[in-house]
């Protein structure tokens, strides 16, 4: 079944919107990479919310961004030209450097960190 002109216009708008979002995310990834001496990443599907782009800098700094879809996340990381990993494990995960804040938040009240209430 052929698409109507209205459906084709709507598809074009959605594609253009996704392309703009990917370009904005790529700029943010580039900025992170410059601030941390380079970056590598991994994509994690998080349901209807979208896809998480986990970034790890060469200096061990880390952060994440959320894309509205897996396709947009892939496009953004491709545009940014960073090395991507299938999984967040092994050597890649070992590059992450955490500080006291992260340890206290991960452990919570069990080791004297802030409570969750």
N, C-alpha and C positions, 0 to 999 in steps of 0.2 A: 504494500500500500504506500503510495507516494505521500510525502508530507505536504501540508498546505504551506502557503507563503508565510502565514502567521507562525506556524510551528518552526519553519526554517529561520525566521527572524529571531524567535525566542531562543533557539539553539545557538545562533550566532552571538546573541547577547550573553548567554551563559558562558560560552567559550571565551569571549573577550573578557568577561569578569574573572574567570578562572586564570587567564593569562596575566591579567594585572595583579591578582593576588600572588601568583607565583613569582612575578617580578619583584614585588614588595618583600616577600619572604627571602628571595635570593639576596637582596640588598642587606637585609638584616643578618643573614648568614655570612655574607662577605664582611660586614662590620665586626661580627663576632670573631671571625677568622683573623682579621687584621689585629684586633685587640689581644689575641691569644697566640700569636705566632703560627697560625694555621689552625685547621680544624678538620675533624672527621665526624661522621654522623651515622645514625641508625634511625630507621622509620618504624614506628609502632602504631598500629591501628588501634584507635580508642573508641570505636563504636560510632554512633551517629554524630558525635562531637567532631570527628574527623581523624586526623593522623598526627601523631606527635613526632616532631623532628628533634631528636636528642643530639646535641652537639657537644663534643669534647675537644678542647683546645690543646695545642701542643704543650702548653704550660700546665695542663691538668685542670684548668678552669672548665666549667661545664654550664650548660643551660639548655633550654628547650623552647620550641615554638610549636604552635598548633596550626595545621593547615586544615581547610574544610573538607579535603578528601585526600585519598592516597595519591591520586593522579597529580593533584596540585603540589603535594609534598615532593613527589618524584621530580616534577618539572623544576621546582625551586632549587632542589639540591643539584640537579644537573646543570642549571644555569649558573649556580655558585661554583661549580667545579670541585666540590669537596669529595674526598674518599668516603664511600659508603660501606657499611658493614651489614650483613644479614642479621646478626644477633648482637646483643649487648653482653658479651662475655669474653673470657680470656684476656689477651693482651689489650684489647680495646677497653674493657672495663677497668683494667689495672691502671690505665692512664689517668683516671679521674682522681683528683685531689680534693678531699673534703676538709672542712675546718671545724672548729668547735660548734658553730651554729648548727651545721648539718647533723653532727653527732648528737647534739642535745635534742634536736627535733626528731631524729629517727628513733632514739631511745626513749624519749618522752620522760615521764615521771619515774621510770624504772631506774634511771641513773642520775636523777636530780635535774633533769631538763624541764622545760616548761610543760605545764599540764595541758591536756587536750580539752579542758572544760572551760 
